[in-house]
Amino acid sequence: MRAAHNPPRLVSAGAGSGKTWRIVQSLLDHVEAGVAVERLAAVTFTEAAAAELQQRLRAGLLAAGRVAEAGRVETAAICTIHSFALLLVQRYPLAAGLPPSPHVLDEGSSRAMLRRLLASWLRREADAGLRAVLDAGLGLGMGLSARGFRDDETPEGRLQALVQQVIDKARALAMSPE
């Protein structure tokens, strides 16, 4: 059962280099060594890549005559990094310091929560000095209206919009080119 004790591996290479083939071969080797399909994990960046890994693993298991294992491929953690993180948080919420039933917010709920958290933080933490900085720094004198802010927005609204822009940009930069 040598394969069962191999440490996790990172497979990083350009398109068409055989990453998917290598990952599937490694997963097949683990199953051949006695690792249950349910205990396999392969993490990728896109849903399409995860689906392809599952399909190729199923085909490899069927080609090896492992029909029962092929029927359980969906039980393996072959998914995106986001899905894998959610899986871990759902399985071990208390260890992550979260409530027992964590869930993913949709875009609208996420933005509403950000607004509430920023407003709450500003009420708690913003003294007169910070408010003056926000008023000056997020005022129209910095040309923020050219970035999509309306003149009638409050500094708090501008701060929320700026934070949301940073979050959106960070998400966009982390996207896979696939």
TORPA-4810 file (N, C-alpha, C, O; in nm, 3 decimals):
<nodes>
NODE_1_0.082_-0.119_0.000_0.000_0.000_0.000_0.087_0.125_0.000_0.056_0.223_0.069_M
NODE_2_0.193_0.124_-0.075_0.284_0.235_-0.083_0.214_0.364_-0.125_0.240_0.469_-0.067_R
NODE_3_0.126_0.358_-0.223_0.060_0.477_-0.276_-0.025_0.547_-0.171_-0.043_0.668_-0.177_A
NODE_4_-0.077_0.472_-0.075_-0.163_0.531_0.027_-0.087_0.626_0.118_-0.149_0.707_0.187_A
NODE_5_0.046_0.619_0.119_0.124_0.702_0.209_0.198_0.814_0.138_0.279_0.883_0.199_H
NODE_6_0.172_0.832_0.010_0.237_0.941_-0.063_0.181_1.074_-0.016_0.060_1.085_0.008_N
NODE_7_0.267_1.174_-0.002_0.216_1.306_0.038_0.140_1.371_-0.078_0.155_1.328_-0.193_P
NODE_8_0.060_1.471_-0.049_-0.009_1.543_-0.157_0.092_1.602_-0.254_0.204_1.635_-0.215_P
NODE_9_0.052_1.615_-0.380_0.141_1.670_-0.482_0.074_1.786_-0.552_-0.048_1.790_-0.568_R
NODE_10_0.157_1.881_-0.595_0.111_1.990_-0.678_0.157_1.959_-0.820_0.275_1.936_-0.844_L
NODE_11_0.063_1.959_-0.914_0.097_1.937_-1.054_0.072_2.069_-1.125_-0.042_2.111_-1.142_V
NODE_12_0.180_2.133_-1.166_0.171_2.263_-1.232_0.248_2.257_-1.362_0.368_2.228_-1.364_S
NODE_13_0.179_2.285_-1.472_0.242_2.283_-1.604_0.151_2.352_-1.703_0.035_2.381_-1.672_A
NODE_14_0.202_2.379_-1.820_0.125_2.447_-1.923_0.018_2.359_-1.985_0.013_2.238_-1.962_G
NODE_15_-0.066_2.422_-2.064_-0.174_2.351_-2.133_-0.115_2.245_-2.226_-0.015_2.269_-2.293_A
NODE_16_-0.179_2.129_-2.229_-0.138_2.021_-2.319_-0.015_1.945_-2.274_0.041_1.868_-2.351_G
NODE_17_0.028_1.965_-2.150_0.150_1.901_-2.103_0.127_1.765_-2.038_0.223_1.695_-2.005_S
NODE_18_0.002_1.726_-2.020_-0.028_1.596_-1.961_-0.063_1.600_-1.814_-0.056_1.497_-1.747_G
NODE_19_-0.100_1.716_-1.762_-0.136_1.727_-1.620_-0.252_1.634_-1.586_-0.245_1.558_-1.489_K
NODE_20_-0.358_1.640_-1.666_-0.477_1.559_-1.636_-0.442_1.412_-1.640_-0.482_1.336_-1.552_T
NODE_21_-0.367_1.369_-1.741_-0.327_1.228_-1.751_-0.247_1.188_-1.628_-0.272_1.082_-1.571_W
NODE_22_-0.153_1.270_-1.584_-0.068_1.239_-1.468_-0.152_1.228_-1.341_-0.131_1.137_-1.260_R
NODE_23_-0.245_1.320_-1.323_-0.330_1.318_-1.203_-0.417_1.193_-1.203_-0.429_1.126_-1.100_I
NODE_24_-0.478_1.161_-1.317_-0.563_1.042_-1.325_-0.481_0.917_-1.298_-0.526_0.828_-1.226_V
NODE_25_-0.361_0.908_-1.355_-0.275_0.791_-1.330_-0.243_0.778_-1.182_-0.246_0.667_-1.127_Q
NODE_26_-0.215_0.888_-1.117_-0.186_0.885_-0.973_-0.308_0.836_-0.895_-0.295_0.755_-0.803_S
NODE_27_-0.426_0.885_-0.930_-0.549_0.841_-0.863_-0.574_0.692_-0.887_-0.611_0.620_-0.794_L
NODE_28_-0.553_0.647_-1.010_-0.570_0.505_-1.041_-0.469_0.420_-0.962_-0.504_0.314_-0.912_L
NODE_29_-0.345_0.467_-0.951_-0.244_0.396_-0.872_-0.288_0.384_-0.726_-0.270_0.279_-0.664_D
NODE_30_-0.346_0.489_-0.673_-0.394_0.485_-0.534_-0.505_0.381_-0.517_-0.505_0.304_-0.421_H
NODE_31_-0.600_0.379_-0.611_-0.709_0.281_-0.604_-0.651_0.140_-0.616_-0.690_0.051_-0.541_V
NODE_32_-0.558_0.120_-0.708_-0.494_-0.011_-0.725_-0.422_-0.055_-0.597_-0.416_-0.174_-0.566_E
NODE_33_-0.369_0.043_-0.523_-0.298_0.012_-0.399_-0.393_-0.009_-0.281_-0.350_-0.038_-0.169_A
NODE_34_-0.524_0.005_-0.306_-0.621_-0.023_-0.200_-0.687_0.098_-0.137_-0.763_0.082_-0.042_G
NODE_35_-0.660_0.216_-0.186_-0.724_0.335_-0.132_-0.867_0.342_-0.185_-0.889_0.329_-0.306_V
NODE_36_-0.962_0.361_-0.097_-1.103_0.371_-0.138_-1.124_0.497_-0.220_-1.065_0.601_-0.192_A
NODE_37_-1.209_0.487_-0.321_-1.239_0.602_-0.408_-1.285_0.720_-0.323_-1.252_0.835_-0.353_V
NODE_38_-1.361_0.694_-0.219_-1.414_0.799_-0.132_-1.304_0.878_-0.063_-1.328_0.989_-0.015_E
NODE_39_-1.183_0.823_-0.057_-1.071_0.889_0.013_-0.979_0.963_-0.082_-0.877_1.017_-0.039_R
NODE_40_-1.013_0.968_-0.210_-0.931_1.039_-0.309_-0.966_1.187_-0.311_-1.080_1.226_-0.286_L
NODE_41_-0.866_1.268_-0.343_-0.888_1.412_-0.360_-0.801_1.462_-0.475_-0.684_1.427_-0.485_A
NODE_42_-0.860_1.543_-0.560_-0.788_1.612_-0.666_-0.854_1.749_-0.678_-0.974_1.760_-0.703_A
NODE_43_-0.775_1.853_-0.660_-0.828_1.988_-0.654_-0.776_2.067_-0.773_-0.656_2.066_-0.803_V
NODE_44_-0.867_2.136_-0.841_-0.833_2.213_-0.960_-0.899_2.350_-0.952_-0.967_2.381_-0.854_T
NODE_45_-0.880_2.432_-1.056_-0.935_2.566_-1.053_-1.071_2.581_-1.118_-1.146_2.672_-1.083_F
NODE_46_-1.105_2.494_-1.212_-1.232_2.511_-1.283_-1.322_2.389_-1.269_-1.275_2.277_-1.251_T
NODE_47_-1.451_2.414_-1.279_-1.549_2.305_-1.276_-1.528_2.212_-1.395_-1.542_2.090_-1.382_E
NODE_48_-1.494_2.270_-1.510_-1.471_2.188_-1.630_-1.354_2.092_-1.610_-1.363_1.976_-1.649_A
NODE_49_-1.246_2.140_-1.550_-1.130_2.053_-1.526_-1.165_1.943_-1.425_-1.122_1.829_-1.441_A
NODE_50_-1.242_1.977_-1.323_-1.283_1.876_-1.224_-1.371_1.770_-1.289_-1.355_1.650_-1.263_A
NODE_51_-1.464_1.813_-1.374_-1.551_1.718_-1.444_-1.470_1.627_-1.535_-1.496_1.507_-1.544_A
NODE_52_-1.371_1.683_-1.603_-1.286_1.602_-1.691_-1.205_1.500_-1.611_-1.190_1.386_-1.653_E
NODE_53_-1.153_1.542_-1.496_-1.080_1.447_-1.411_-1.171_1.332_-1.367_-1.131_1.216_-1.372_L
NODE_54_-1.292_1.365_-1.326_-1.387_1.261_-1.285_-1.416_1.165_-1.400_-1.415_1.043_-1.382_Q
NODE_55_-1.443_1.221_-1.518_-1.476_1.139_-1.634_-1.359_1.047_-1.670_-1.380_0.929_-1.696_Q
NODE_56_-1.239_1.100_-1.672_-1.122_1.019_-1.707_-1.091_0.915_-1.600_-1.048_0.805_-1.632_R
NODE_57_-1.112_0.950_-1.473_-1.091_0.852_-1.367_-1.192_0.739_-1.382_-1.156_0.621_-1.371_L
NODE_58_-1.319_0.774_-1.406_-1.422_0.671_-1.425_-1.385_0.580_-1.542_-1.395_0.458_-1.531_R
NODE_59_-1.343_0.638_-1.654_-1.306_0.560_-1.772_-1.187_0.469_-1.740_-1.184_0.353_-1.782_A
NODE_60_-1.089_0.520_-1.666_-0.973_0.439_-1.629_-1.010_0.323_-1.538_-0.958_0.212_-1.553_G
NODE_61_-1.100_0.348_-1.445_-1.145_0.242_-1.355_-1.223_0.136_-1.432_-1.205_0.016_-1.408_L
NODE_62_-1.308_0.178_-1.523_-1.382_0.083_-1.604_-1.289_0.000_-1.692_-1.307_-0.121_-1.706_L
NODE_63_-1.188_0.066_-1.750_-1.092_-0.006_-1.834_-1.013_-0.109_-1.753_-0.969_-0.210_-1.807_A
NODE_64_-0.996_-0.083_-1.623_-0.925_-0.175_-1.535_-1.018_-0.280_-1.475_-0.975_-0.362_-1.394_A
NODE_65_-1.147_-0.277_-1.515_-1.243_-0.375_-1.463_-1.293_-0.343_-1.323_-1.349_-0.430_-1.257_G
NODE_66_-1.275_-0.222_-1.278_-1.317_-0.181_-1.143_-1.451_-0.107_-1.152_-1.459_0.014_-1.129_R
NODE_67_-1.554_-0.183_-1.186_-1.687_-0.126_-1.210_-1.744_-0.063_-1.084_-1.801_0.046_-1.090_V
NODE_68_-1.731_-0.129_-0.971_-1.786_-0.076_-0.845_-1.722_0.057_-0.810_-1.790_0.152_-0.772_A
NODE_69_-1.589_0.065_-0.823_-1.519_0.190_-0.793_-1.558_0.300_-0.892_-1.573_0.416_-0.853_E
NODE_70_-1.574_0.263_-1.020_-1.614_0.361_-1.122_-1.749_0.422_-1.087_-1.774_0.539_-1.115_A
NODE_71_-1.836_0.343_-1.028_-1.969_0.392_-0.989_-1.966_0.484_-0.869_-2.066_0.549_-0.839_G
NODE_72_-1.853_0.491_-0.801_-1.842_0.576_-0.682_-1.750_0.697_-0.704_-1.712_0.763_-0.608_R
NODE_73_-1.714_0.727_-0.828_-1.623_0.839_-0.855_-1.677_0.970_-0.799_-1.599_1.053_-0.751_V
NODE_74_-1.809_0.992_-0.804_-1.867_1.116_-0.752_-1.846_1.134_-0.603_-1.861_1.244_-0.551_E
NODE_75_-1.811_1.026_-0.531_-1.788_1.038_-0.387_-1.647_1.087_-0.355_-1.618_1.124_-0.242_T
NODE_76_-1.560_1.087_-0.455_-1.424_1.140_-0.436_-1.429_1.292_-0.435_-1.517_1.352_-0.497_A
NODE_77_-1.337_1.354_-0.364_-1.329_1.500_-0.360_-1.248_1.549_-0.480_-1.135_1.595_-0.465_A
NODE_78_-1.308_1.537_-0.597_-1.247_1.586_-0.721_-1.327_1.710_-0.757_-1.438_1.701_-0.810_I
NODE_79_-1.270_1.828_-0.728_-1.347_1.951_-0.735_-1.256_2.073_-0.745_-1.133_2.061_-0.749_C
NODE_80_-1.318_2.189_-0.748_-1.242_2.314_-0.750_-1.187_2.344_-0.611_-1.231_2.285_-0.512_T
NODE_81_-1.092_2.434_-0.605_-1.035_2.474_-0.477_-1.144_2.533_-0.387_-1.142_2.511_-0.265_I
NODE_82_-1.237_2.607_-0.445_-1.344_2.666_-0.366_-1.437_2.558_-0.310_-1.476_2.564_-0.193_H
NODE_83_-1.472_2.461_-0.394_-1.558_2.351_-0.348_-1.488_2.268_-0.241_-1.552_2.223_-0.146_S
NODE_84_-1.357_2.248_-0.257_-1.282_2.170_-0.159_-1.278_2.243_-0.024_-1.296_2.181_0.081_F
NODE_85_-1.254_2.373_-0.029_-1.253_2.450_0.096_-1.389_2.444_0.164_-1.397_2.427_0.285_A
NODE_86_-1.495_2.458_0.085_-1.630_2.450_0.142_-1.655_2.312_0.202_-1.714_2.301_0.309_L
NODE_87_-1.611_2.207_0.133_-1.626_2.071_0.183_-1.558_2.056_0.320_-1.616_1.999_0.412_L
NODE_88_-1.436_2.107_0.332_-1.365_2.100_0.460_-1.436_2.178_0.570_-1.449_2.130_0.682_L
NODE_89_-1.483_2.297_0.536_-1.552_2.379_0.634_-1.684_2.314_0.677_-1.723_2.321_0.793_V
NODE_90_-1.753_2.250_0.581_-1.878_2.183_0.615_-1.854_2.059_0.700_-1.933_2.027_0.789_Q
NODE_91_-1.745_1.988_0.673_-1.715_1.868_0.752_-1.659_1.900_0.889_-1.686_1.828_0.986_R
NODE_92_-1.582_2.008_0.900_-1.512_2.041_1.025_-1.535_2.187_1.064_-1.438_2.261_1.084_Y
NODE_93_-1.660_2.230_1.076_-1.685_2.372_1.103_-1.631_2.418_1.238_-1.576_2.528_1.247_P
NODE_94_-1.645_2.339_1.339_-1.602_2.382_1.472_-1.450_2.397_1.478_-1.399_2.489_1.542_L
NODE_95_-1.377_2.309_1.411_-1.231_2.321_1.405_-1.190_2.448_1.333_-1.082_2.502_1.360_A
NODE_96_-1.274_2.496_1.242_-1.246_2.619_1.169_-1.300_2.741_1.242_-1.287_2.854_1.194_A
NODE_97_-1.360_2.718_1.359_-1.415_2.829_1.436_-1.543_2.886_1.377_-1.573_3.004_1.394_G
NODE_98_-1.619_2.800_1.308_-1.743_2.844_1.243_-1.863_2.775_1.306_-1.847_2.674_1.376_L
NODE_99_-1.982_2.827_1.283_-2.102_2.760_1.333_-2.118_2.624_1.266_-2.060_2.600_1.160_P
NODE_100_-2.195_2.535_1.327_-2.208_2.398_1.275_-2.267_2.386_1.134_-2.251_2.281_1.072_P
NODE_101_-2.332_2.488_1.083_-2.392_2.478_0.950_-2.350_2.596_0.862_-2.432_2.681_0.830_S
NODE_102_-2.223_2.602_0.823_-2.182_2.713_0.737_-2.246_2.701_0.599_-2.280_2.591_0.555_P
NODE_103_-2.263_2.813_0.531_-2.320_2.811_0.396_-2.255_2.922_0.312_-2.192_3.013_0.365_H
NODE_104_-2.271_2.912_0.184_-2.214_3.008_0.090_-2.319_3.114_0.060_-2.434_3.082_0.030_V
NODE_105_-2.278_3.240_0.068_-2.369_3.349_0.037_-2.374_3.373_-0.113_-2.273_3.361_-0.182_L
NODE_106_-2.493_3.407_-0.163_-2.500_3.449_-0.303_-2.445_3.591_-0.313_-2.418_3.656_-0.212_D
NODE_107_-2.428_3.640_-0.435_-2.365_3.770_-0.459_-2.439_3.883_-0.387_-2.376_3.968_-0.324_E
NODE_108_-2.572_3.885_-0.397_-2.650_3.991_-0.334_-2.637_3.990_-0.183_-2.621_4.094_-0.120_G
NODE_109_-2.645_3.871_-0.124_-2.631_3.859_0.022_-2.492_3.897_0.067_-2.474_3.959_0.172_S
NODE_110_-2.392_3.861_-0.014_-2.254_3.896_0.018_-2.234_4.047_0.021_-2.171_4.100_0.112_S
NODE_111_-2.287_4.115_-0.079_-2.273_4.261_-0.085_-2.349_4.328_0.030_-2.300_4.425_0.089_R
NODE_112_-2.467_4.277_0.063_-2.545_4.334_0.173_-2.472_4.314_0.305_-2.471_4.404_0.390_A
NODE_113_-2.411_4.197_0.324_-2.337_4.172_0.446_-2.216_4.265_0.456_-2.186_4.317_0.564_M
NODE_114_-2.148_4.286_0.345_-2.034_4.378_0.345_-2.078_4.518_0.387_-2.011_4.582_0.467_L
NODE_115_-2.191_4.565_0.332_-2.243_4.697_0.369_-2.271_4.704_0.519_-2.234_4.801_0.585_R
NODE_116_-2.337_4.600_0.573_-2.370_4.600_0.716_-2.244_4.598_0.802_-2.235_4.669_0.902_R
NODE_117_-2.145_4.515_0.763_-2.022_4.506_0.841_-1.943_4.636_0.839_-1.892_4.679_0.942_L
NODE_118_-1.932_4.699_0.723_-1.861_4.827_0.715_-1.933_4.934_0.796_-1.869_5.012_0.867_L
NODE_119_-2.066_4.939_0.786_-2.142_5.037_0.862_-2.124_5.015_1.012_-2.106_5.110_1.088_A
NODE_120_-2.129_4.890_1.053_-2.111_4.857_1.195_-1.970_4.895_1.240_-1.953_4.952_1.348_S
NODE_121_-1.870_4.864_1.159_-1.732_4.897_1.193_-1.714_5.049_1.205_-1.650_5.097_1.299_W
NODE_122_-1.771_5.122_1.110_-1.759_5.268_1.115_-1.826_5.325_1.240_-1.773_5.417_1.302_L
NODE_123_-1.944_5.273_1.277_-2.012_5.321_1.398_-1.929_5.293_1.523_-1.922_5.376_1.614_R
NODE_124_-1.866_5.175_1.528_-1.787_5.136_1.645_-1.651_5.205_1.651_-1.609_5.253_1.756_R
NODE_125_-1.583_5.211_1.538_-1.441_5.246_1.537_-1.410_5.387_1.488_-1.305_5.442_1.522_E
NODE_126_-1.497_5.444_1.411_-1.463_5.572_1.348_-1.480_5.687_1.446_-1.592_5.724_1.480_A
NODE_127_-1.369_5.742_1.490_-1.375_5.863_1.572_-1.380_5.984_1.479_-1.383_5.969_1.357_D
NODE_128_-1.381_6.100_1.536_-1.393_6.222_1.454_-1.276_6.234_1.356_-1.295_6.278_1.243_A
NODE_129_-1.155_6.195_1.398_-1.039_6.203_1.310_-1.052_6.112_1.189_-1.025_6.154_1.076_G
NODE_130_-1.094_5.988_1.212_-1.112_5.895_1.101_-1.223_5.942_1.009_-1.212_5.932_0.887_L
NODE_131_-1.330_5.993_1.068_-1.439_6.043_0.985_-1.390_6.159_0.897_-1.430_6.170_0.781_R
NODE_132_-1.304_6.246_0.952_-1.251_6.358_0.873_-1.166_6.306_0.758_-1.172_6.358_0.647_A
NODE_133_-1.086_6.201_0.785_-1.003_6.143_0.680_-1.092_6.081_0.573_-1.069_6.101_0.453_V
NODE_134_-1.195_6.007_0.614_-1.287_5.948_0.517_-1.356_6.057_0.435_-1.367_6.045_0.313_L
NODE_135_-1.401_6.162_0.503_-1.469_6.270_0.431_-1.375_6.335_0.329_-1.416_6.364_0.217_D
NODE_136_-1.250_6.358_0.369_-1.155_6.423_0.278_-1.105_6.324_0.172_-1.103_6.356_0.053_A
NODE_137_-1.066_6.206_0.216_-1.008_6.108_0.124_-1.106_6.048_0.028_-1.069_6.010_-0.084_G
NODE_138_-1.230_6.038_0.069_-1.331_5.981_-0.019_-1.422_6.089_-0.076_-1.530_6.060_-0.127_L
NODE_139_-1.377_6.211_-0.066_-1.453_6.323_-0.120_-1.433_6.337_-0.269_-1.352_6.266_-0.330_G
NODE_140_-1.506_6.426_-0.326_-1.501_6.445_-0.471_-1.370_6.505_-0.518_-1.338_6.498_-0.636_L
NODE_141_-1.293_6.563_-0.427_-1.166_6.624_-0.465_-1.064_6.525_-0.519_-0.968_6.565_-0.585_G
NODE_142_-1.083_6.396_-0.493_-0.990_6.295_-0.544_-1.035_6.239_-0.677_-0.975_6.144_-0.728_M
NODE_143_-1.139_6.294_-0.734_-1.184_6.247_-0.864_-1.259_6.115_-0.859_-1.269_6.045_-0.959_G
NODE_144_-1.312_6.082_-0.741_-1.380_5.953_-0.728_-1.509_5.947_-0.809_-1.554_5.839_-0.845_L
NODE_145_-1.569_6.063_-0.839_-1.692_6.059_-0.918_-1.663_6.005_-1.057_-1.752_5.948_-1.121_S
NODE_146_-1.540_6.020_-1.106_-1.504_5.965_-1.237_-1.495_5.813_-1.233_-1.496_5.749_-1.337_A
NODE_147_-1.485_5.756_-1.114_-1.477_5.610_-1.099_-1.614_5.547_-1.076_-1.623_5.430_-1.042_R
NODE_148_-1.718_5.622_-1.095_-1.851_5.564_-1.085_-1.927_5.599_-0.960_-2.035_5.544_-0.937_G
NODE_149_-1.876_5.689_-0.878_-1.949_5.729_-0.758_-2.037_5.849_-0.789_-1.995_5.941_-0.861_F
NODE_150_-2.156_5.850_-0.735_-2.245_5.964_-0.753_-2.208_6.070_-0.650_-2.158_6.038_-0.542_R
NODE_151_-2.234_6.195_-0.682_-2.199_6.307_-0.593_-2.275_6.299_-0.461_-2.228_6.349_-0.359_D
NODE_152_-2.393_6.237_-0.462_-2.475_6.236_-0.340_-2.441_6.120_-0.247_-2.505_6.105_-0.143_D
NODE_153_-2.342_6.036_-0.281_-2.306_5.925_-0.193_-2.232_5.975_-0.070_-2.161_6.076_-0.074_E
NODE_154_-2.248_5.904_0.037_-2.178_5.938_0.160_-2.037_5.880_0.156_-2.010_5.791_0.076_T
NODE_155_-1.948_5.929_0.239_-1.814_5.868_0.248_-1.822_5.719_0.282_-1.742_5.640_0.233_P
NODE_156_-1.919_5.681_0.366_-1.934_5.540_0.400_-1.972_5.459_0.276_-1.922_5.348_0.256_E
NODE_157_-2.061_5.515_0.194_-2.100_5.448_0.071_-1.983_5.435_-0.024_-1.967_5.333_-0.091_G
NODE_158_-1.901_5.539_-0.030_-1.782_5.534_-0.116_-1.683_5.430_-0.065_-1.623_5.357_-0.143_R
NODE_159_-1.665_5.425_0.068_-1.574_5.326_0.125_-1.623_5.185_0.093_-1.544_5.099_0.054_L
NODE_160_-1.753_5.161_0.108_-1.808_5.030_0.076_-1.785_4.996_-0.070_-1.748_4.883_-0.103_Q
NODE_161_-1.806_5.093_-0.158_-1.786_5.068_-0.301_-1.640_5.038_-0.331_-1.610_4.950_-0.412_A
NODE_162_-1.548_5.112_-0.268_-1.406_5.085_-0.289_-1.366_4.947_-0.240_-1.293_4.875_-0.308_L
NODE_163_-1.414_4.909_-0.122_-1.383_4.776_-0.069_-1.439_4.670_-0.162_-1.373_4.570_-0.189_V
NODE_164_-1.561_4.690_-0.212_-1.621_4.593_-0.305_-1.539_4.584_-0.433_-1.522_4.475_-0.487_Q
NODE_165_-1.488_4.698_-0.482_-1.404_4.695_-0.602_-1.276_4.615_-0.578_-1.232_4.541_-0.666_Q
NODE_166_-1.216_4.630_-0.460_-1.096_4.552_-0.426_-1.129_4.404_-0.423_-1.053_4.322_-0.475_V
NODE_167_-1.240_4.369_-0.362_-1.282_4.228_-0.356_-1.306_4.173_-0.496_-1.260_4.064_-0.529_I
NODE_168_-1.377_4.248_-0.578_-1.405_4.204_-0.715_-1.277_4.187_-0.795_-1.263_4.090_-0.869_D
NODE_169_-1.183_4.279_-0.781_-1.056_4.271_-0.852_-0.976_4.150_-0.804_-0.916_4.079_-0.885_K
NODE_170_-0.974_4.125_-0.675_-0.903_4.010_-0.621_-0.961_3.879_-0.675_-0.888_3.787_-0.710_A
NODE_171_-1.093_3.873_-0.682_-1.157_3.754_-0.738_-1.121_3.737_-0.886_-1.094_3.626_-0.932_R
NODE_172_-1.122_3.847_-0.959_-1.091_3.840_-1.103_-0.947_3.798_-1.125_-0.920_3.721_-1.218_A
NODE_173_-0.854_3.844_-1.044_-0.714_3.809_-1.062_-0.687_3.664_-1.028_-0.592_3.605_-1.079_L
NODE_174_-0.769_3.605_-0.942_-0.749_3.465_-0.902_-0.811_3.367_-1.000_-0.797_3.246_-0.982_A
NODE_175_-0.879_3.417_-1.101_-0.947_3.327_-1.195_-0.845_3.260_-1.286_-0.746_3.320_-1.328_M
NODE_176_-0.871_3.135_-1.316_-0.787_3.059_-1.407_-0.811_3.105_-1.550_-0.924_3.140_-1.584_S
NODE_177_-0.707_3.106_-1.635_-0.729_3.143_-1.774_-0.811_3.043_-1.852_-0.855_3.073_-1.962_P
NODE_178_-0.832_2.924_-1.797_-0.911_2.822_-1.866_-1.050_2.869_-1.868_-1.138_2.801_-1.920_E
</nodes>
